[in-house]
């Protein structure tokens, strides 16, 4: 099976057909998913989606776009929110210097609070990095001096040095439908270099639908398109890619347990 390591199922985009989205994912061989938090104000909404669904887990965190809404965010707040057993990761957090919906000086302390929470809980920290490779890498190295934590670079679009930094810390790198885009050769080159035992797959739905669905609402059922391209880039067959990325997910997100 495949595990979609990053889905955004809350909000209005799936209000009318969420059950059908889950059914299509199951039919496509996607057997588990991680529902991602982008704002703490949506914690209960995301928890309601996850509740009662086997093999669906969630994270707690603040996307850098919304860092401005959480000034002074304390690691302890995230630690407390991460107590439920279905919470398996901290984030999505990080730095976005492309849109800068939150000013840069507001993003960094919120990012560091997530890393501190990851350190305290032992949960991996799910990182968004856009046009901020050097700054993210510098923070990862600085924070590593304070104690170990495990980074996951999600929906990776950066260059090799940031990926190498995360990998050197025992981290992982996840790729989305971007690897299928015609002009994404730089991303594909990084995907070729990431070791198979540190690789994850994701849709980042409802965004970034892979070819040939590009331009439509994305959903977990499209994950096999990502897996097909990654298997080709890694030089392995799909069975090997599926098994490796599934094993990697459960090694990284140790609190996640498959329902029997």
N, C-alpha and C positions, 0 to 999 in steps of 0.2 A: 504494500500500500504506500501512498504518499501522505506526508504531513504538511499542511499549509502552515508555515511558521509565523505568518503575519496576515491577519484578516481584520478589516474594520467593518463590522456588521451592524453597528449602532447607527442611529440617525435615520433620516427619511428615505435614503436610497433603497433600503430593503424592507420598508414597512409593509408593503403590499404582498410580497412573495417570499418572505424569509424561509418558510417551511419548504417551498419549492427549491430554493437555493441549496438548502441542506440535502434535499433528495437528489438533486443533480450532482452535487459533490460526491455523495456516496456512490452513485452510479458510475462516476468517473474514476473511482478508486481512491478518492481522498478520504482517508479513514480517521483523521484527527486534525484539529486546528487550534491555533492560539489567537484569541480575540484580544486586540490591542487597545489600550487606553491612551487617549490623547489629551484628556482633561479630567481632573479629579472630580469635577462636578458631574461627570457622566458615569462615575463608578457604579452606582446602583443600576443604571440602565444597562450597562454591560453585564453586570452580575445577573440581572434578570434573564438576559439572553443565554448565558452560560448555564444557569441553574437547571438541573435535571437533565442535562444533555451529556451523555457519556462521550468521552474523548474530545471534549471541548473545554479549554482552559482559558484563563485571562491573565492580563498583566495590570499593573497600576503605574500611572505615570503621566507626565505632562510633555507634550510635543513642544519643541522650541518655538513654534509659531505662537503658542499660548503662554510662554514664559512670563510675559508682561502681566498676566492675570494672577500670577502666583509669586509675587515678590516675597522674599524671606522664607520660601518653602524650606521646611526642615526635614532632614532625613528621617527623623522620628515619625513624622506624619506618614511618610511612605511605608516605613516599617510596620506601623500599626495597620495601615490599609492592606498590607500584604499578608496578614495573619491567616485569612481563610485558605483552606487547603487547595482550592481551585486556582489560586493566584500562584503562578509559577515563574514570573519574571517581573523585572522593574523596567518601566519605560512604556512607551517610546519617548526617548529624551535625546538631547544632543545639541547640535549647533546647525543653524541654517543661515548662511550668509548670502543666499540667493534672493529670497523674498524679503527677509528681515522684517517680518510682521512684528516681531519683538526685537528691540534694539540689542545689539551684540552684548553690551554690558549687563543686560538683564538675562540673557540666555546662559551665560557661563555659570553663575552661582546655582541656578536651577539644575543644570547638568551635573554639577559637582554634588548636589544633594542626592541625586539619583545614584551616583556612584557610591556615595557613603552608605546609602540604604542597601545597595547590592552587597557591599562589604559586610554590613551588619547581619543581613538575612541569609547570605550565601546563595542568593538567587542571581541569575545572570542579568546583566543590564543591556537593554535593547537600544541600540544607538542609531539615530538619524544624523547623517553628515552630508550636507550639501554645500558645495563651494567652500568648505571649511576643513579640508583635510589636515592642513598643518596645525591648526588650532586644536582640533580634536585629538590628533596624535600627541601633541604636547600635553594636553590635560590627562590623557590616558597614562603617559609616562610619569607625570607628576603624582597622580593619584595612586599609581602602583607603588610608589615609595611609602605610602601611608598604610599599605596592606593589600593583600591579593583580592582580586575580583575578576569575573569572567565577562569580557565584552562580546556582544554579537553586533556586528555591523550589518544592519538590515537594508534591503533593497539597494545593494551596493552600486554606486555610480562613480566612485572616486578612482584614484590611481593606485598603483601597487604599494607605494611606501606606507600609506595608512593601513591597508590590509595587512601588510607585513608586520606593522607594529602590533595590531590586535592579535595576529597569529602567534607572535613571539610571547604573548602573555597567556597563551592557552585559549585564545578566543576563536570565534567562528565568523564566517561571512555568508550572508544569504543573498541570493539573486532572484530577481523578479522577471516579469515579462519583458523588461527592457533588453534582456539578452537576445530577444527575437527581433528587435527593431533594426531596420536596415542600416542606420547610421551609428549603431552602438558598438562598433568594433573595439573601441578602447575598453569598454566594459567586458566584452567577450575575452579580450586578452587577459584581463585580470582573472576571469572565471577559469581560464585554462590553467592558471598558475596556483590557484588555491588547492591545497591537498584535499583529496576526496573525503578524508576523515574529518574535515573541518568545514564542510560545505552543507548549506541548508537551502531549501527551496521555499518560495512564497509567492503569493499573488499580490499582496498589498492592496487587495480589493477594497473598495470599488474602483481603485485607480489602476492605470498602467496595464490594461488588458493586452495580452500578447497577440502577436500576429497569428491568425488572420482576424482576430476580434478587436484589433486596435481601434480606438475611438468609441467603443461601446462601454457600458458599465461592466467592470470586471467582476468575476466571482470565482470561488474556489474550484468549480468544475473545469476551469481553464488551466489549472495547475499542470496537467500533463503536457501542455504545450511548452511550458517552461522546462519541465524535466526532459523532454525530448531534446531540446537545444543544449541543455547542460550536459546530458549524456554524450552528445556529439562532441562538445568542446573538451570534455574530460577523456574522450576516447574509450568509453565503456558502453555496455548495452544498458537498456532501461532497467532491467531487473537489478543490475548491480547498482545503478544510480539510485533507484528507489530504496533498496535495502540500506545503502550507505547513509542517505540523507535521513531516513527514518531512525536508524540507530544513532546518528549524530544528534538528532532532536532530543531523544530521550536521555542521551548522555549529558547534554547541556542542561535541559530542563528536568532535573532529577526529580522534582516534586510531581511531575506529570506521570500518571500511571494509566496504562490502557485498561479499559473495562474488559472483564472476561466475557 
